[in-house]
Amino acid sequence: MGFLILLGVLVLLWLSVIFRIICVHPVSTIMYAVKDFYFWIRHKGYNFYEAGLLNCYCAHFGGGKTLSIVHYVTMIFNWYNNKMVWDRGRKKFVRQKIHVISNVDFKSIPYEPLASLSQVVCCAYKNKDIDIKNNTRTVVIVVLDEASSQLNSRNFKTNIDASFLNTLITSRHYHISFMYSSQKFKLTDALMRSVTQKCINCEKIWRFLIQNEYDADEVEYASNPTLIKPRKRTGFLIRDKDYNAYDTLAVVDKLKKSVETGDMMSEQEILQMRGEMNPDNDQITHRSRRLKKLLK
């Protein structure tokens, strides 16, 4: 029995960097674990929403990409909005506000319609002063459905400038999360793809919604998404309240209006915006069995 325990410890030392650090600093690890847990309870850390997400949800029409975003945003709003949280900078409890900016017509929660990406930049620069005045902590969740088509609109495209990109890169600092959907990851704007963290492929089977999470950089390099092994697999059961939480046709109607008014970019401009597709499967580190066989 003792031999098996020793063997297990040696295997952990070989495989886990964290375990090696714990073995070097056992007392400090225990001390900080107790301390951090105490302050997590005292400061109501369970109410604190850590923003800074930059995720793309992908699926074909009816695949559940918009449903996935709506389900997540509704859950976050219902759980975290109006909760008291500890502000580390101001050293006091403040009220957390979840502010949703979306081009999806939410029926389940209040939201601000997304008409321009400049709204995101405006929130980043103004929310801090508003929060100090009102003793609040405002978290902004931006939802851009059908981004591959919406960003073809000149009204949106002209907003992807240095200020907007800087806001995305430092989104955690500004308490902003950005979620967008597209039929395929590589159909979206190249600048948007470059700052995306996760690509989440959605598959809807009856009332089961399956989500495969990939590293966005690996999806960018891959010639075929099936060559990548998912970092995480999750899902949820679709309830009636999920279907009733938003208007599925609102975004389509807005896109139709943009086409009719001539607001869409030309085919050449759209292709230029997407950037050159230069797949490099050697850059994929989380490889599927299929890719491993191909590289042998």
N, C-alpha and C positions, 0 to 999 in steps of 0.2 A: 504493500500500500504506500509506504514511504517513498519507494522508488518511482511509483506512478506520479505522486505529487511533485517530486523533484523533476521528473521528466516534463510535467505540465508547466512548471515554473520556467524551465529552460526554453521550452517552446515559446512561451509568452515573451521571454526576454529576447528571443530571436525575431519574433514577428511584430511585436508591439513597441513602438517608440514611447508611447504613453506609460506603459508598464515599466519600462526602464527608468523613466524620469521619476515615477512613484518610488521605485526601489532606491534611487539616489536621495530623494527627499521625502521619506515616509512621514516624518513628524509634521513638516510644513504642509504636506498634502492634506493630512487629516485636519490640521488646525484651520486651514483656509476653507476646507469643505464645510466644517461646522460653522465658521464665521459667515461664509457666503449664503448658506442655507438659512441662517438666523436672520440676516438682513433681507433675504428674499421674502421671507414670511412677514417681517416687520414692515417692509416697504411695499408690500402687496405686489410683488413681482409677477404674480399670476394675472394681474390686470394690465400689465405693460405690453403693448404691441410693438415689436421691434420691426420698424419699416426698413426699406432698402431693397425690396425685391424688384427684379427686372426680368420677368418671365414671359415666354411666348408659348401660347397654346395652339397646337396644330391638329387639324383634322379636316376631312372633306365635308361638304355640306351635309348636315344632319349627324355629324360624327360626335358632337357633344362638346366642342371647344368653348362656345359661348356659355353653354350650360355649366361647364366646369368653372369658368370665371365667376359667373353669377352666384353659384353655390358657395364658392370660397369667400367672395366679397360680402355676401349676405351673412355668412357665418361670423366673419370678423367683425362686422358692424354690430350684430346682435350681442356678441360676447364682450367687446372692448369699448364700445361707445358709452360715454358718460361715466366711466369708471374713474375712481381716484387713484392716481399713480404718483410715485415719488420722482420729482425732477432733480436729477443729480447736480445740475448747474445752479439751480435756485435753492437747493437744500430744503425743499418743502413739498407737501402734497399739493397737486394741482388736478384739475378735471381734464381727462383725456377726451378729445373730440375726434371722431372719425369722419372725415370730409371726403365724399366720393365724387369724382369728376368723371363722367362717362358719356359715351355716345350710344350706349345701350339704355333702352328705356326701362329702368327698374320700376317694378310695381311693389316690391317688398320693403324698400328702404328709401329715404330721401336722398337726392343726388343733384349735382349741378351739371347741366348738359355741357358736353365737350364740343365746342365749336372751333377751337383753335388751340394749338400746342402752347401758345404764349400764356394761356391760363395757368399752366404748370409752372412756368418761370415766375409768374406773378405771385403764386402761392409761396414759392421758395423764398422770395425776397421780402414778402409782407407779413407772413404768418408769425415770425418771431416777435415782432413788435406787438402784434395783436395778442399773442399768447401772454406776453409780459403784462400787458394792460389788464387782461381778463382772468389771469391766473389759470390758464389752460395750457394743454399740450395738444396741438392739432396735428393729426396724422392724415396725410392726403393719399388716397388710393385712386390712381388714374386707370381707367379702362378704355382701351381702344379696340373695338371689335372690327374684324375684317381689315386689319391694318394694311395688308398688301394692296387692297383696293382704296382704302381711305387716304393713304399717303400718296396716291396718284392724283389726288385733288390738289390743285395749286394752293388752295387756302391752307392746307395742312403742310404741304411740302416746303413752302416758304418759311415756315416756323422752325424747321430743323436747322438751327444756326448754332453758333458757338455757345450762346447763353443756354439754349435748351440742352445741348450735349453735356455741358458742364453741370447742369442741374441733374441729369440722369446719372452721371458718373459719381456725383456727391449726394445721391438721393437719400442715403442713410442719414447724412448730416442734416438734411432738410426734412426728415421724417416723411419721405415720399416713397410709395411703392407703385410700380408701373407694370400693368399687365395688358398684353395685347394678343390678338388671335390672328391666325392666317391659315390658309389652306395648306401651304407649304412654307417652311422656314425660309428658304432661299428666295422666295418671291417678295419678301419684304425689303425695305430700304437697307442698303449695305451699312450705313452708319448706325442704324438701329440694331442690326444684327451684331455689330462689333462690341456693343456694350451690354448685350443680353447675357444673363447668367445661366438660365435653364431653358431648355426646349422641352415642352411637355406634350407628348403625342397622346391624343384622346381617341378612345374607341368605345362606341355605345352599342351594347347588346341588350335589347329589350330595356329593362330598367337598371341595368348594371353599367356603370361608367368606369372604364379601366383607363388609368393614366400611367404612362411610362415616362419617367424623367431622365433626360439626357443632359450632359454638359453641352452648352450652346457652341462652344469653340470646336468640339469634336464633330457636331452636326455640320458646322460650317466647312470642315475639312473633308468630311466623308462623301464619297461618290454615291453611296447608297446608305440610308439610315439603318437598314437591317445589319450593317456591318458593325454597328455600335451596340455594346451591351448596356442596358438601362442602369443608371445609377440607383434608381429606386422605382418600385412598382406600387401604386396605390389605387384607390377607387372608392366609390360610394354607391349606395342605392338611391336611385332617382325617385323622389316622392312627388306627389301632386303639387306641393308648395314650391318645389324647384321649377316645375313647368310654369306655374302661375307667377313666378317672381319677376318676369320681364316680358316685354313684347318682342317676339322673334322677328317681326317684319319691319320694325322701326328703322333699323340700320339700312336694310335693303331699299326702303323708300327714300332715305336720304341720299344714297348712292345714285339712285335713278334720277333724282332731282339734279344732282351734280352733273350727270351726263347730259341731261336736257338743257342745262344752262351753259354748257361748254366749259365747265370748270376743270375738267380732267386734262391731264398732260398727254402729250403725243406718245405714240408707241416707242419712238426713239428715245425720248426723255425717260420713259419708264424703264427701258432696258439699261440705260446709262445709270439710273438711280440704283438698280439692283447690283451693279458692279460685276466684275468678271468672275465667272465660276471656275476656280482652279482647285479641284479636289486633290487631296494629298492624304491617302489612307495611312501613310507612315506616321502621321501626326496623332493618330487615334491611340490612346493609351488604354482605354476601357473597351477592349475588343471582344466582339461576339465570336462564337465558335466558327461561324462561317468565314469571318475575316482571318482568323488564325489559320484555317485550312488554306486559304488563298495565299497567305504569305509564306507558307512552308515551301 
